[in-house]
């Protein structure tokens, strides 16, 4: 898989805010500080697409 133009779409809190589209979606599940954001940034070869924090929320 080659990701060419990654971008942040929306931060949705309810189903009516979900973006419409026909592309496949991927879900990452895990505790607050397991490296999900770091994984996303590595996958798309960018440093700040997904924000990382030094302290969990």
PDB file of N, H, CA, C and O in Angstrom:
ATOM      1  N   UNK A   1       0.845  -1.172   0.000  1.00  0.00           N
ATOM      2  CA  UNK A   1       0.000   0.000   0.000  1.00  0.00           C
ATOM      3  C   UNK A   1       0.888   1.233   0.000  1.00  0.00           C
ATOM      4  O   UNK A   1       1.894   1.289   0.708  1.00  0.00           O
ATOM      5  N   UNK A   2       0.512   2.207  -0.791  1.00  0.00           N
ATOM      6  H   UNK A   2      -0.305   2.162  -1.366  1.00  0.00           H
ATOM      7  CA  UNK A   2       1.240   3.462  -0.834  1.00  0.00           C
ATOM      8  C   UNK A   2       0.269   4.602  -0.537  1.00  0.00           C
ATOM      9  O   UNK A   2      -0.718   4.793  -1.247  1.00  0.00           O
ATOM     10  N   UNK A   3       0.562   5.346   0.511  1.00  0.00           N
ATOM     11  H   UNK A   3       1.364   5.191   1.088  1.00  0.00           H
ATOM     12  CA  UNK A   3      -0.286   6.472   0.910  1.00  0.00           C
ATOM     13  C   UNK A   3       0.325   7.727   0.327  1.00  0.00           C
ATOM     14  O   UNK A   3       1.467   8.066   0.636  1.00  0.00           O
ATOM     15  N   UNK A   4      -0.436   8.431  -0.528  1.00  0.00           N
ATOM     16  H   UNK A   4      -1.364   8.156  -0.779  1.00  0.00           H
ATOM     17  CA  UNK A   4       0.132   9.561  -1.265  1.00  0.00           C
ATOM     18  C   UNK A   4      -0.178  10.922  -0.663  1.00  0.00           C
ATOM     19  O   UNK A   4       0.723  11.756  -0.563  1.00  0.00           O
ATOM     20  N   UNK A   5      -1.401  11.175  -0.263  1.00  0.00           N
ATOM     21  H   UNK A   5      -2.132  10.498  -0.344  1.00  0.00           H
ATOM     22  CA  UNK A   5      -1.784  12.494   0.247  1.00  0.00           C
ATOM     23  C   UNK A   5      -2.590  12.379   1.530  1.00  0.00           C
ATOM     24  O   UNK A   5      -3.797  12.619   1.517  1.00  0.00           O
ATOM     25  N   UNK A   6      -1.950  12.017   2.640  1.00  0.00           N
ATOM     26  H   UNK A   6      -0.969  11.822   2.651  1.00  0.00           H
ATOM     27  CA  UNK A   6      -2.717  11.906   3.882  1.00  0.00           C
ATOM     28  C   UNK A   6      -3.133  13.272   4.397  1.00  0.00           C
ATOM     29  O   UNK A   6      -2.384  14.243   4.289  1.00  0.00           O
ATOM     30  N   UNK A   7      -4.343  13.341   4.961  1.00  0.00           N
ATOM     31  H   UNK A   7      -4.951  12.553   5.049  1.00  0.00           H
ATOM     32  CA  UNK A   7      -4.799  14.592   5.566  1.00  0.00           C
ATOM     33  C   UNK A   7      -5.793  14.274   6.676  1.00  0.00           C
ATOM     34  O   UNK A   7      -6.453  13.235   6.660  1.00  0.00           O
ATOM     35  N   UNK A   8      -5.883  15.167   7.617  1.00  0.00           N
ATOM     36  H   UNK A   8      -5.347  16.011   7.630  1.00  0.00           H
ATOM     37  CA  UNK A   8      -6.836  15.043   8.708  1.00  0.00           C
ATOM     38  C   UNK A   8      -8.183  15.513   8.199  1.00  0.00           C
ATOM     39  O   UNK A   8      -8.303  16.645   7.730  1.00  0.00           O
ATOM     40  N   UNK A   9      -9.199  14.668   8.283  1.00  0.00           N
ATOM     41  H   UNK A   9      -9.101  13.748   8.664  1.00  0.00           H
ATOM     42  CA  UNK A   9     -10.530  15.019   7.795  1.00  0.00           C
ATOM     43  C   UNK A   9     -11.346  15.742   8.861  1.00  0.00           C
ATOM     44  O   UNK A   9     -11.704  16.908   8.693  1.00  0.00           O
ATOM     45  N   UNK A  10     -11.643  15.038   9.971  1.00  0.00           N
ATOM     46  H   UNK A  10     -11.353  14.091  10.108  1.00  0.00           H
ATOM     47  CA  UNK A  10     -12.531  15.595  10.984  1.00  0.00           C
ATOM     48  C   UNK A  10     -12.370  14.805  12.283  1.00  0.00           C
ATOM     49  O   UNK A  10     -11.996  13.632  12.267  1.00  0.00           O
ATOM     50  N   UNK A  11     -12.650  15.446  13.373  1.00  0.00           N
ATOM     51  H   UNK A  11     -12.954  16.399  13.385  1.00  0.00           H
ATOM     52  CA  UNK A  11     -12.735  14.772  14.657  1.00  0.00           C
ATOM     53  C   UNK A  11     -14.224  14.693  14.996  1.00  0.00           C
ATOM     54  O   UNK A  11     -14.816  15.680  15.431  1.00  0.00           O
ATOM     55  N   UNK A  12     -14.815  13.542  14.802  1.00  0.00           N
ATOM     56  H   UNK A  12     -14.334  12.739  14.449  1.00  0.00           H
ATOM     57  CA  UNK A  12     -16.267  13.388  14.954  1.00  0.00           C
ATOM     58  C   UNK A  12     -16.606  12.775  16.305  1.00  0.00           C
ATOM     59  O   UNK A  12     -15.901  11.895  16.798  1.00  0.00           O
ATOM     60  N   UNK A  13     -17.687  13.248  16.891  1.00  0.00           N
ATOM     61  H   UNK A  13     -18.260  13.963  16.490  1.00  0.00           H
ATOM     62  CA  UNK A  13     -18.136  12.713  18.168  1.00  0.00           C
ATOM     63  C   UNK A  13     -19.492  12.023  18.059  1.00  0.00           C
ATOM     64  O   UNK A  13     -19.955  11.407  19.018  1.00  0.00           O
ATOM     65  N   UNK A  14     -20.127  12.124  16.899  1.00  0.00           N
ATOM     66  H   UNK A  14     -19.751  12.625  16.119  1.00  0.00           H
ATOM     67  CA  UNK A  14     -21.401  11.438  16.695  1.00  0.00           C
ATOM     68  C   UNK A  14     -21.483  10.945  15.248  1.00  0.00           C
ATOM     69  O   UNK A  14     -20.824  11.507  14.374  1.00  0.00           O
ATOM     70  N   UNK A  15     -22.270   9.920  14.986  1.00  0.00           N
ATOM     71  H   UNK A  15     -22.806   9.464  15.696  1.00  0.00           H
ATOM     72  CA  UNK A  15     -22.353   9.351  13.636  1.00  0.00           C
ATOM     73  C   UNK A  15     -22.739  10.356  12.550  1.00  0.00           C
ATOM     74  O   UNK A  15     -22.300  10.221  11.408  1.00  0.00           O
ATOM     75  N   UNK A  16     -23.545  11.351  12.881  1.00  0.00           N
ATOM     76  H   UNK A  16     -23.902  11.461  13.809  1.00  0.00           H
ATOM     77  CA  UNK A  16     -23.941  12.312  11.839  1.00  0.00           C
ATOM     78  C   UNK A  16     -22.774  13.187  11.378  1.00  0.00           C
ATOM     79  O   UNK A  16     -22.864  13.836  10.335  1.00  0.00           O
ATOM     80  N   UNK A  17     -21.678  13.210  12.145  1.00  0.00           N
ATOM     81  H   UNK A  17     -21.605  12.682  12.992  1.00  0.00           H
ATOM     82  CA  UNK A  17     -20.499  13.984  11.766  1.00  0.00           C
ATOM     83  C   UNK A  17     -19.476  13.165  10.977  1.00  0.00           C
ATOM     84  O   UNK A  17     -18.488  13.719  10.494  1.00  0.00           O
ATOM     85  N   UNK A  18     -19.696  11.865  10.841  1.00  0.00           N
ATOM     86  H   UNK A  18     -20.498  11.416  11.234  1.00  0.00           H
ATOM     87  CA  UNK A  18     -18.741  11.015  10.136  1.00  0.00           C
ATOM     88  C   UNK A  18     -18.620  11.454   8.688  1.00  0.00           C
ATOM     89  O   UNK A  18     -19.629  11.785   8.065  1.00  0.00           O
ATOM     90  N   UNK A  19     -17.416  11.466   8.136  1.00  0.00           N
ATOM     91  H   UNK A  19     -16.596  11.197   8.641  1.00  0.00           H
ATOM     92  CA  UNK A  19     -17.258  11.858   6.734  1.00  0.00           C
ATOM     93  C   UNK A  19     -17.865  10.818   5.794  1.00  0.00           C
ATOM     94  O   UNK A  19     -17.830   9.620   6.074  1.00  0.00           O
ATOM     95  N   UNK A  20     -18.413  11.283   4.694  1.00  0.00           N
ATOM     96  H   UNK A  20     -18.442  12.257   4.467  1.00  0.00           H
ATOM     97  CA  UNK A  20     -18.961  10.392   3.686  1.00  0.00           C
ATOM     98  C   UNK A  20     -17.860  10.058   2.694  1.00  0.00           C
ATOM     99  O   UNK A  20     -17.057  10.919   2.335  1.00  0.00           O
ATOM    100  N   UNK A  21     -17.823   8.826   2.260  1.00  0.00           N
ATOM    101  H   UNK A  21     -18.475   8.126   2.552  1.00  0.00           H
ATOM    102  CA  UNK A  21     -16.821   8.419   1.285  1.00  0.00           C
ATOM    103  C   UNK A  21     -16.916   6.940   1.002  1.00  0.00           C
ATOM    104  O   UNK A  21     -17.599   6.197   1.707  1.00  0.00           O
ATOM    105  N   UNK A  22     -16.229   6.525  -0.028  1.00  0.00           N
ATOM    106  H   UNK A  22     -15.674   7.128  -0.601  1.00  0.00           H
ATOM    107  CA  UNK A  22     -16.270   5.120  -0.406  1.00  0.00           C
ATOM    108  C   UNK A  22     -14.924   4.430  -0.261  1.00  0.00           C
ATOM    109  O   UNK A  22     -14.749   3.306  -0.731  1.00  0.00           O
ATOM    110  N   UNK A  23     -13.966   5.096   0.390  1.00  0.00           N
ATOM    111  H   UNK A  23     -14.109   6.009   0.772  1.00  0.00           H
ATOM    112  CA  UNK A  23     -12.661   4.487   0.607  1.00  0.00           C
ATOM    113  C   UNK A  23     -12.700   3.563   1.817  1.00  0.00           C
ATOM    114  O   UNK A  23     -13.502   3.766   2.728  1.00  0.00           O
ATOM    115  N   UNK A  24     -11.841   2.551   1.832  1.00  0.00           N
ATOM    116  H   UNK A  24     -11.190   2.386   1.092  1.00  0.00           H
ATOM    117  CA  UNK A  24     -11.780   1.665   3.002  1.00  0.00           C
ATOM    118  C   UNK A  24     -11.334   2.444   4.245  1.00  0.00           C
ATOM    119  O   UNK A  24     -10.601   3.427   4.143  1.00  0.00           O
ATOM    120  N   UNK A  25     -11.785   1.992   5.407  1.00  0.00           N
ATOM    121  H   UNK A  25     -12.381   1.193   5.490  1.00  0.00           H
ATOM    122  CA  UNK A  25     -11.413   2.624   6.665  1.00  0.00           C
ATOM    123  C   UNK A  25     -10.666   1.628   7.539  1.00  0.00           C
ATOM    124  O   UNK A  25     -10.875   0.419   7.441  1.00  0.00           O
ATOM    125  N   UNK A  26      -9.794   2.151   8.393  1.00  0.00           N
ATOM    126  H   UNK A  26      -9.625   3.133   8.472  1.00  0.00           H
ATOM    127  CA  UNK A  26      -9.000   1.335   9.304  1.00  0.00           C
ATOM    128  C   UNK A  26      -9.255   1.830  10.712  1.00  0.00           C
ATOM    129  O   UNK A  26      -9.336   3.036  10.943  1.00  0.00           O
ATOM    130  N   UNK A  27      -9.381   0.914  11.650  1.00  0.00           N
ATOM    131  H   UNK A  27      -9.315  -0.066  11.462  1.00  0.00           H
ATOM    132  CA  UNK A  27      -9.599   1.270  13.044  1.00  0.00           C
ATOM    133  C   UNK A  27      -8.394   0.815  13.861  1.00  0.00           C
ATOM    134  O   UNK A  27      -7.933  -0.317  13.721  1.00  0.00           O
ATOM    135  N   UNK A  28      -7.887   1.706  14.714  1.00  0.00           N
ATOM    136  H   UNK A  28      -8.262   2.626  14.828  1.00  0.00           H
ATOM    137  CA  UNK A  28      -6.820   1.363  15.655  1.00  0.00           C
ATOM    138  C   UNK A  28      -7.393   1.453  17.053  1.00  0.00           C
ATOM    139  O   UNK A  28      -7.988   2.465  17.425  1.00  0.00           O
ATOM    140  N   UNK A  29      -7.215   0.402  17.823  1.00  0.00           N
ATOM    141  H   UNK A  29      -6.732  -0.419  17.521  1.00  0.00           H
ATOM    142  CA  UNK A  29      -7.753   0.367  19.173  1.00  0.00           C
ATOM    143  C   UNK A  29      -6.612   0.102  20.145  1.00  0.00           C
ATOM    144  O   UNK A  29      -5.743  -0.728  19.882  1.00  0.00           O
ATOM    145  N   UNK A  30      -6.621   0.799  21.249  1.00  0.00           N
ATOM    146  H   UNK A  30      -7.328   1.473  21.462  1.00  0.00           H
ATOM    147  CA  UNK A  30      -5.607   0.560  22.262  1.00  0.00           C
ATOM    148  C   UNK A  30      -5.716   1.566  23.387  1.00  0.00           C
ATOM    149  O   UNK A  30      -6.435   2.561  23.293  1.00  0.00           O
ATOM    150  N   UNK A  31      -4.993   1.289  24.442  1.00  0.00           N
ATOM    151  H   UNK A  31      -4.408   0.482  24.518  1.00  0.00           H
ATOM    152  CA  UNK A  31      -4.990   2.197  25.582  1.00  0.00           C
ATOM    153  C   UNK A  31      -4.380   3.533  25.185  1.00  0.00           C
ATOM    154  O   UNK A  31      -3.877   3.681  24.071  1.00  0.00           O
ATOM    155  N   UNK A  32      -4.423   4.497  26.082  1.00  0.00           N
ATOM    156  H   UNK A  32      -4.832   4.377  26.987  1.00  0.00           H
ATOM    157  CA  UNK A  32      -4.072   5.875  25.745  1.00  0.00           C
ATOM    158  C   UNK A  32      -2.632   6.056  25.267  1.00  0.00           C
ATOM    159  O   UNK A  32      -2.386   6.885  24.392  1.00  0.00           O
ATOM    160  N   UNK A  33      -1.695   5.322  25.803  1.00  0.00           N
ATOM    161  H   UNK A  33      -1.895   4.648  26.514  1.00  0.00           H
ATOM    162  CA  UNK A  33      -0.301   5.587  25.435  1.00  0.00           C
ATOM    163  C   UNK A  33       0.405   4.336  24.895  1.00  0.00           C
ATOM    164  O   UNK A  33       1.483   3.973  25.366  1.00  0.00           O
ATOM    165  N   UNK A  34      -0.202   3.695  23.922  1.00  0.00           N
ATOM    166  H   UNK A  34      -1.078   3.990  23.540  1.00  0.00           H
ATOM    167  CA  UNK A  34       0.408   2.492  23.345  1.00  0.00           C
ATOM    168  C   UNK A  34       1.093   2.760  22.014  1.00  0.00           C
ATOM    169  O   UNK A  34       1.682   1.841  21.444  1.00  0.00           O
ATOM    170  N   UNK A  35       1.039   3.977  21.499  1.00  0.00           N
ATOM    171  H   UNK A  35       0.561   4.724  21.963  1.00  0.00           H
ATOM    172  CA  UNK A  35       1.751   4.310  20.274  1.00  0.00           C
ATOM    173  C   UNK A  35       0.902   4.368  19.021  1.00  0.00           C
ATOM    174  O   UNK A  35       1.435   4.243  17.918  1.00  0.00           O
ATOM    175  N   UNK A  36      -0.404   4.554  19.155  1.00  0.00           N
ATOM    176  H   UNK A  36      -0.837   4.656  20.050  1.00  0.00           H
ATOM    177  CA  UNK A  36      -1.273   4.629  17.972  1.00  0.00           C
ATOM    178  C   UNK A  36      -0.886   5.810  17.082  1.00  0.00           C
ATOM    179  O   UNK A  36      -0.775   5.652  15.866  1.00  0.00           O
ATOM    180  N   UNK A  37      -0.681   6.974  17.661  1.00  0.00           N
ATOM    181  H   UNK A  37      -0.771   7.102  18.648  1.00  0.00           H
ATOM    182  CA  UNK A  37      -0.314   8.158  16.878  1.00  0.00           C
ATOM    183  C   UNK A  37       1.048   7.977  16.220  1.00  0.00           C
ATOM    184  O   UNK A  37       1.227   8.341  15.058  1.00  0.00           O
ATOM    185  N   UNK A  38       1.992   7.431  16.937  1.00  0.00           N
ATOM    186  H   UNK A  38       1.848   7.136  17.881  1.00  0.00           H
ATOM    187  CA  UNK A  38       3.317   7.184  16.371  1.00  0.00           C
ATOM    188  C   UNK A  38       3.231   6.195  15.208  1.00  0.00           C
ATOM    189  O   UNK A  38       3.931   6.355  14.209  1.00  0.00           O
ATOM    190  N   UNK A  39       2.385   5.184  15.331  1.00  0.00           N
ATOM    191  H   UNK A  39       1.817   5.054  16.143  1.00  0.00           H
ATOM    192  CA  UNK A  39       2.186   4.218  14.258  1.00  0.00           C
ATOM    193  C   UNK A  39       1.621   4.898  13.010  1.00  0.00           C
ATOM    194  O   UNK A  39       2.098   4.656  11.901  1.00  0.00           O
ATOM    195  N   UNK A  40       0.607   5.747  13.189  1.00  0.00           N
ATOM    196  H   UNK A  40       0.220   5.944  14.090  1.00  0.00           H
ATOM    197  CA  UNK A  40       0.007   6.461  12.052  1.00  0.00           C
ATOM    198  C   UNK A  40       1.057   7.346  11.378  1.00  0.00           C
ATOM    199  O   UNK A  40       1.168   7.340  10.152  1.00  0.00           O
ATOM    200  N   UNK A  41       1.814   8.091  12.146  1.00  0.00           N
ATOM    201  H   UNK A  41       1.724   8.096  13.142  1.00  0.00           H
ATOM    202  CA  UNK A  41       2.840   8.966  11.585  1.00  0.00           C
ATOM    203  C   UNK A  41       3.908   8.180  10.832  1.00  0.00           C
ATOM    204  O   UNK A  41       4.383   8.627   9.788  1.00  0.00           O
ATOM    205  N   UNK A  42       4.287   7.022  11.346  1.00  0.00           N
ATOM    206  H   UNK A  42       3.902   6.659  12.195  1.00  0.00           H
ATOM    207  CA  UNK A  42       5.261   6.175  10.656  1.00  0.00           C
ATOM    208  C   UNK A  42       4.668   5.626   9.369  1.00  0.00           C
ATOM    209  O   UNK A  42       5.345   5.585   8.342  1.00  0.00           O
ATOM    210  N   UNK A  43       3.424   5.208   9.413  1.00  0.00           N
ATOM    211  H   UNK A  43       2.874   5.241  10.247  1.00  0.00           H
ATOM    212  CA  UNK A  43       2.756   4.635   8.251  1.00  0.00           C
ATOM    213  C   UNK A  43       2.688   5.624   7.093  1.00  0.00           C
ATOM    214  O   UNK A  43       2.885   5.233   5.942  1.00  0.00           O
ATOM    215  N   UNK A  44       2.413   6.892   7.371  1.00  0.00           N
ATOM    216  H   UNK A  44       2.253   7.210   8.306  1.00  0.00           H
ATOM    217  CA  UNK A  44       2.274   7.899   6.316  1.00  0.00           C
ATOM    218  C   UNK A  44       3.555   8.711   6.102  1.00  0.00           C
ATOM    219  O   UNK A  44       3.575   9.632   5.285  1.00  0.00           O
ATOM    220  N   UNK A  45       4.612   8.376   6.826  1.00  0.00           N
ATOM    221  H   UNK A  45       4.596   7.628   7.489  1.00  0.00           H
ATOM    222  CA  UNK A  45       5.916   9.028   6.687  1.00  0.00           C
ATOM    223  C   UNK A  45       5.840  10.540   6.922  1.00  0.00           C
ATOM    224  O   UNK A  45       6.405  11.331   6.167  1.00  0.00           O
ATOM    225  N   UNK A  46       5.131  10.916   7.981  1.00  0.00           N
ATOM    226  H   UNK A  46       4.672  10.274   8.595  1.00  0.00           H
ATOM    227  CA  UNK A  46       5.053  12.313   8.398  1.00  0.00           C
ATOM    228  C   UNK A  46       5.225  12.381   9.901  1.00  0.00           C
ATOM    229  O   UNK A  46       4.977  11.399  10.600  1.00  0.00           O
ATOM    230  N   UNK A  47       5.647  13.530  10.407  1.00  0.00           N
ATOM    231  H   UNK A  47       5.849  14.328   9.839  1.00  0.00           H
ATOM    232  CA  UNK A  47       5.904  13.638  11.844  1.00  0.00           C
ATOM    233  C   UNK A  47       4.691  14.068  12.652  1.00  0.00           C
ATOM    234  O   UNK A  47       4.562  13.672  13.810  1.00  0.00           O
ATOM    235  N   UNK A  48       3.802  14.862  12.081  1.00  0.00           N
ATOM    236  H   UNK A  48       3.907  15.184  11.140  1.00  0.00           H
ATOM    237  CA  UNK A  48       2.737  15.450  12.885  1.00  0.00           C
ATOM    238  C   UNK A  48       1.342  15.318  12.292  1.00  0.00           C
ATOM    239  O   UNK A  48       0.490  16.167  12.552  1.00  0.00           O
ATOM    240  N   UNK A  49       1.085  14.284  11.509  1.00  0.00           N
ATOM    241  H   UNK A  49       1.778  13.594  11.298  1.00  0.00           H
ATOM    242  CA  UNK A  49      -0.285  14.106  11.034  1.00  0.00           C
ATOM    243  C   UNK A  49      -1.171  13.739  12.221  1.00  0.00           C
ATOM    244  O   UNK A  49      -2.225  14.338  12.430  1.00  0.00           O
ATOM    245  N   UNK A  50      -0.738  12.761  12.987  1.00  0.00           N
ATOM    246  H   UNK A  50       0.119  12.274  12.818  1.00  0.00           H
ATOM    247  CA  UNK A  50      -1.421  12.408  14.242  1.00  0.00           C
ATOM    248  C   UNK A  50      -0.583  12.979  15.372  1.00  0.00           C
ATOM    249  O   UNK A  50       0.620  12.728  15.443  1.00  0.00           O
ATOM    250  N   UNK A  51      -1.196  13.728  16.238  1.00  0.00           N
ATOM    251  H   UNK A  51      -2.174  13.932  16.180  1.00  0.00           H
ATOM    252  CA  UNK A  51      -0.462  14.373  17.318  1.00  0.00           C
ATOM    253  C   UNK A  51      -0.114  13.380  18.417  1.00  0.00           C
ATOM    254  O   UNK A  51      -0.902  12.499  18.762  1.00  0.00           O
ATOM    255  N   UNK A  52       1.069  13.547  18.946  1.00  0.00           N
ATOM    256  H   UNK A  52       1.708  14.263  18.666  1.00  0.00           H
ATOM    257  CA  UNK A  52       1.514  12.732  20.073  1.00  0.00           C
ATOM    258  C   UNK A  52       1.698  13.626  21.291  1.00  0.00           C
ATOM    259  O   UNK A  52       1.940  14.826  21.164  1.00  0.00           O
ATOM    260  N   UNK A  53       1.581  13.035  22.457  1.00  0.00           N
ATOM    261  H   UNK A  53       1.384  12.060  22.559  1.00  0.00           H
ATOM    262  CA  UNK A  53       1.736  13.787  23.695  1.00  0.00           C
ATOM    263  C   UNK A  53       2.700  13.042  24.610  1.00  0.00           C
ATOM    264  O   UNK A  53       2.791  11.816  24.559  1.00  0.00           O
ATOM    265  N   UNK A  54       3.401  13.771  25.427  1.00  0.00           N
ATOM    266  H   UNK A  54       3.327  14.767  25.468  1.00  0.00           H
ATOM    267  CA  UNK A  54       4.327  13.137  26.369  1.00  0.00           C
ATOM    268  C   UNK A  54       3.610  12.635  27.610  1.00  0.00           C
ATOM    269  O   UNK A  54       4.179  11.860  28.380  1.00  0.00           O
ATOM    270  N   UNK A  55       2.361  13.066  27.818  1.00  0.00           N
ATOM    271  H   UNK A  55       1.899  13.695  27.193  1.00  0.00           H
ATOM    272  CA  UNK A  55       1.609  12.601  28.980  1.00  0.00           C
ATOM    273  C   UNK A  55       0.213  12.147  28.564  1.00  0.00           C
ATOM    274  O   UNK A  55      -0.433  12.809  27.752  1.00  0.00           O
ATOM    275  N   UNK A  56      -0.256  11.039  29.103  1.00  0.00           N
ATOM    276  H   UNK A  56       0.269  10.501  29.762  1.00  0.00           H
ATOM    277  CA  UNK A  56      -1.585  10.543  28.722  1.00  0.00           C
ATOM    278  C   UNK A  56      -2.688  11.438  29.252  1.00  0.00           C
ATOM    279  O   UNK A  56      -2.498  12.160  30.230  1.00  0.00           O
ATOM    280  N   UNK A  57      -3.846  11.387  28.601  1.00  0.00           N
ATOM    281  H   UNK A  57      -4.000  10.801  27.806  1.00  0.00           H
ATOM    282  CA  UNK A  57      -5.011  12.169  29.033  1.00  0.00           C
ATOM    283  C   UNK A  57      -6.002  11.286  29.716  1.00  0.00           C
ATOM    284  O   UNK A  57      -7.052  11.758  30.153  1.00  0.00           O
TER     285      UNK A  57
END
